Amino acid sequence: MKRIIALTLTILILVFSLAIGADAAKSYVFDYTGKMSAEQKSSVESTCKAINSEYDLDVMFVIANGTNGKSLERFTTDIYDEYCTSEDGVIFAYNTRPATEDEDNWVMIGFGKGKKLAGNSDTRADLIDQMRGSLKSGDYYNASKPFTSKCRSFAEGGFKGDPIDVKKLVIRIGISVVAGLIISYIIVSGMKKKLNTAVKQRGAMKYIKGDTAKVTVARDLFMYSTTTRVRRESESSSSGGHSFSGTSGGGRSYSGGGGRI
């Protein structure tokens, strides 16, 4: 009996030790450029681990130096699959060496409840506006701060708020506009029928008394000129990039967006 109890305790200790070791080996920050110092990387890592510990939300920050022929989207989801265990998570990745000028050099992707954050284009736009300067200058430590702060606020709010579904929003607006036009047409048609007593006149002579109005000179005078200019915002200055969704190599559903800065 004592041997059975001792064996059981040994197995439990071994399992517990392996679990602790796996958690300790879990990484949340990857800088493939080597520009982040060990202290900076450790600081960001601690922040991400704290969010995971408190809210069970995986938060990852990646600085890539090329993607080995993969799209940045696939490269990023592969990293999440390999290192994250939580069902809910958000990962941001910035690629310093995109293969082409048209390729995304940043993405923000959410899994599980994290899709509510990463799938919101307004949130992405706000974050990119805050991170742009630091990312361009290679100050990745400070670039990470707005991202981790936004993830913590999101987690503290209980993962509330749904991402904006652009397709559904456009459909709803279209239906509202069409319905409004139909209703307006019906109302105007009814009003028009009530005004059928008017008789069309070919000229204005019927309303002019003799010798009361004479036009001796007729001229067209150009009085004013107005020019209206509308500023066109580019993606690099204000946009949250394009949205996407899919399934990772590990079978996890995700949504988010990406673009260029």
C-alpha positions in Angstrom: 0.0 0.0 0.0 2.8 2.4 0.9 4.5 1.6 -2.4 1.4 2.4 -4.3 1.0 5.7 -2.5 4.7 6.6 -3.0 4.4 5.7 -6.7 1.3 7.9 -7.1 3.0 10.8 -5.4 6.0 10.4 -7.6 3.9 10.4 -10.8 2.0 13.5 -9.6 5.2 15.4 -8.8 6.6 14.4 -12.2 3.5 15.6 -14.0 3.5 18.8 -12.0 7.1 19.5 -12.8 6.6 18.9 -16.5 3.7 21.3 -16.5 5.8 24.0 -14.8 8.6 23.4 -17.1 6.4 23.7 -20.2 4.9 26.9 -18.9 8.4 28.3 -18.1 9.5 27.5 -21.7 6.5 29.2 -23.2 7.5 32.3 -25.1 5.4 35.4 -26.0 8.0 37.7 -27.5 10.1 37.0 -30.6 12.6 39.5 -32.0 14.3 37.9 -35.0 16.2 41.2 -35.7 18.0 41.2 -32.4 17.4 44.9 -31.9 15.6 44.4 -28.5 17.9 44.2 -25.6 17.6 41.2 -23.2 16.1 43.5 -20.6 13.5 45.0 -23.0 12.5 41.6 -24.2 12.2 40.3 -20.7 10.0 43.2 -19.7 7.6 42.7 -22.6 7.6 39.0 -21.9 6.7 39.6 -18.2 3.8 41.8 -19.3 2.4 39.2 -21.7 2.8 36.4 -19.1 1.0 38.6 -16.5 -2.0 39.1 -18.9 -2.1 35.3 -19.6 -1.9 34.5 -15.9 -4.7 36.9 -14.8 -7.1 36.6 -17.8 -6.0 33.4 -19.7 -5.5 35.5 -22.8 -2.3 34.8 -24.8 -0.6 38.0 -26.0 2.3 37.7 -28.4 4.6 40.3 -30.0 6.7 39.3 -33.0 9.4 41.2 -35.0 10.2 39.2 -38.1 13.2 39.4 -40.3 11.6 37.8 -43.3 9.1 35.0 -43.3 10.8 32.1 -45.1 8.6 32.4 -48.2 5.3 32.4 -46.2 2.8 35.2 -46.1 3.1 37.2 -42.9 -0.4 36.0 -42.0 0.6 32.3 -42.2 4.0 32.9 -40.6 2.3 34.6 -37.6 -0.5 32.0 -37.2 2.2 29.2 -37.3 4.1 30.9 -34.4 0.9 31.1 -32.4 0.1 27.4 -33.0 3.6 26.4 -31.9 3.9 28.5 -28.7 0.4 29.3 -27.4 -2.0 27.0 -25.5 -4.9 29.3 -24.6 -8.1 29.2 -26.8 -8.2 33.0 -26.6 -5.3 35.1 -27.8 -4.0 38.1 -29.8 -0.7 38.3 -31.7 0.9 41.2 -33.4 3.7 40.8 -36.0 5.9 43.3 -37.9 8.1 42.1 -40.7 11.2 44.2 -41.4 11.9 42.5 -44.7 8.7 41.9 -46.7 9.4 40.0 -50.0 7.6 42.6 -52.2 6.4 46.2 -52.0 2.8 45.0 -52.0 3.2 42.5 -49.2 1.8 43.3 -45.7 4.5 44.3 -43.2 2.3 44.1 -40.2 -0.6 41.9 -39.0 -2.7 41.7 -35.9 -4.5 38.4 -35.5 -7.0 37.1 -32.9 -8.0 33.6 -31.8 -11.1 32.7 -29.8 -12.4 35.8 -28.0 -9.3 37.6 -29.2 -11.0 37.9 -32.5 -13.2 40.6 -31.0 -10.1 42.8 -30.6 -8.0 42.0 -33.6 -11.1 41.9 -35.9 -12.0 45.5 -35.2 -10.5 47.7 -37.9 -10.9 50.9 -35.8 -8.9 49.3 -33.0 -6.1 48.3 -35.4 -6.0 51.8 -36.9 -5.7 53.4 -33.5 -2.9 51.0 -32.6 -1.0 51.5 -35.8 -1.2 55.2 -35.4 0.5 54.8 -32.0 3.0 52.2 -33.0 4.0 53.5 -36.4 6.9 55.9 -35.4 8.5 53.3 -33.1 8.2 50.5 -35.6 9.8 52.5 -38.4 12.6 53.7 -36.2 13.4 50.1 -34.9 12.3 51.0 -31.4 10.4 47.7 -30.9 10.3 47.9 -27.1 8.2 51.1 -27.2 6.3 49.9 -30.1 5.0 46.9 -28.0 3.6 49.1 -25.2 0.4 50.4 -27.0 -0.3 46.8 -28.1 0.1 45.1 -24.7 -1.8 48.0 -23.1 -4.7 47.6 -25.5 -4.8 43.8 -24.9 -4.8 44.3 -21.1 -7.7 46.8 -21.3 -9.5 44.4 -23.5 -9.0 41.5 -21.1 -10.0 43.7 -18.1 -13.2 44.5 -19.8 -14.1 40.8 -19.9 -13.5 40.4 -23.6 -16.5 42.6 -24.4 -17.3 44.1 -27.7 -17.7 42.5 -31.1 -15.6 43.2 -34.2 -17.1 45.3 -36.9 -18.5 43.0 -39.6 -18.0 45.3 -42.7 -19.9 43.0 -45.0 -23.0 42.9 -42.8 -22.7 46.6 -42.1 -22.7 47.4 -45.9 -25.7 45.1 -46.4 -27.7 46.8 -43.7 -26.9 50.3 -44.9 -27.9 49.2 -48.4 -31.2 47.8 -47.3 -31.9 51.0 -45.3 -31.1 53.2 -48.3 -33.3 51.2 -50.7 -36.2 51.1 -48.2 -35.9 54.8 -47.7 -35.9 55.5 -51.4 -39.0 53.3 -51.9 -40.9 55.0 -49.1 -39.9 58.5 -50.4 -41.1 57.6 -53.9 -44.5 56.4 -52.6 -44.9 59.6 -50.6 -43.8 61.9 -53.4 -46.0 60.1 -55.9 -49.1 60.6 -53.7 -48.3 64.3 -53.3 -47.9 64.7 -57.0 -51.3 63.2 -57.7 -52.9 65.9 -55.5 -51.3 68.7 -57.6 -52.8 67.6 -60.9 -55.0 70.8 -61.2 -52.1 72.9 -62.5 -52.1 73.7 -66.2 -48.8 74.0 -68.0 -48.0 77.5 -69.4 -45.9 78.0 -72.5 -44.8 81.5 -71.5 -44.9 84.2 -68.9 -46.9 86.8 -70.9 -50.1 85.9 -69.1 -48.7 87.2 -65.9 -47.2 90.5 -67.2 -49.3 93.7 -67.5 -48.7 95.9 -70.4 -45.9 98.5 -70.2 -45.0 97.5 -66.7 -41.8 95.6 -67.4 -39.3 96.2 -70.2 -35.9 94.6 -70.5 -33.5 96.9 -72.4 -30.2 95.2 -71.6 -29.4 91.6 -70.8 -26.0 90.4 -69.5 -24.6 87.4 -67.7 -22.3 88.4 -64.8 -19.9 85.9 -63.2 -20.1 86.8 -59.5 -18.4 84.1 -57.3 -16.2 81.0 -57.6 -16.1 78.3 -54.9 -13.5 75.5 -54.8 -14.0 72.6 -52.4 -11.1 70.3 -51.6 -11.4 67.0 -49.7 -8.4 65.4 -48.1 -7.9 61.8 -49.1 -6.5 59.7 -46.2 -4.1 56.9 -47.2 -3.8 53.6 -45.5 -0.3 54.5 -44.2 -1.7 57.4 -42.1 -5.0 56.3 -40.8 -6.2 52.9 -41.9 -6.4 49.7 -39.9 -5.5 47.9 -43.1 -7.5 45.2 -44.7 -9.4 42.5 -42.8 -9.1 38.8 -43.2 -10.1 35.5 -41.5 -9.2 31.9 -41.8 -8.0 28.7 -40.1 -4.4 28.2 -38.9 -2.3 25.1 -39.7 -3.2 23.8 -36.3 -6.9 24.1 -37.1 -7.7 27.2 -35.1 -10.1 29.8 -36.4 -8.8 33.4 -36.5 -9.6 36.8 -37.8 -7.7 40.1 -37.9 -6.1 42.4 -40.4 -2.9 43.7 -41.8 -1.3 46.3 -44.0 1.8 48.4 -44.6 3.3 51.4 -42.8 
